[in-house]
Amino acid sequence: MGWLDSFKRKPSATTILSMKLMNAAYQCGQAFKDSINNKFGEETQDAMLSWSQVQYEFLFFFTHIAMRYAFERLGHEAIAKLQALLAPLLVDSTTEAWFGHWPDKFKAGIRKEFYHNINVAELEYSKCKKMFPEENEGTKDTLFWELGKNIARLSGYENNPAIIMHCLKVSVEQFKAMELDNLIDAVGKEI
């Protein structure tokens, strides 16, 4: 089978999941590009660094949520298989898509830092017991609030309530658009 035949095959559920995670991170990152450029100057090195950190934070966040769903729906053994399949897809795809034009030595550094940073994010986000606040409860101490604080910090607007609330809005929209229940069920049938 030639390389062209691979385009005729239906992508695996894990590949589709990785694409959805990357798209959600990219869409959320785009929602902050203007505010980052306003803070650091349009297309400056600081703005580009901040924007890439914001995009990766969204990716780590959505990956964490996917792993939570997978654990609930598929169990511990399946999660280990999913992590082994998903991480290389994410690191290689995002590095090439977001930094493909960079020299190889810099891309190698990004790949190396990816695994460290995703593990740090996983530990941080796993401390949040609730994803969403209960009715009539504040948004603080939930997974999405923690993301908002991280995005505000990475975009240069630490503890800015408007940035945090904007993050909550765009991340919840992308979370809903992913339809993780269906994706994780499809992954479970393949692994």
Secondary structure, DSSP 8 states (H G I E B T S, - for coil): --TTHHHHS---HHHHHHHHHHHHHHHHHHHHHHHHHHHH-TT-HHHHHHHHHHHHHHHHHHHHHHHHHHHHHH-HHHHHHHHHHHHHHHHHHHHHHHHTTS-HHHHHHHHHHHHHHHHHHHHHHHT--BSS--TTS-STTBHHHHHHHHHHHHTT-TT-HHHHHHHHHHHHHHHHHH-HHHHHHHHHHH-
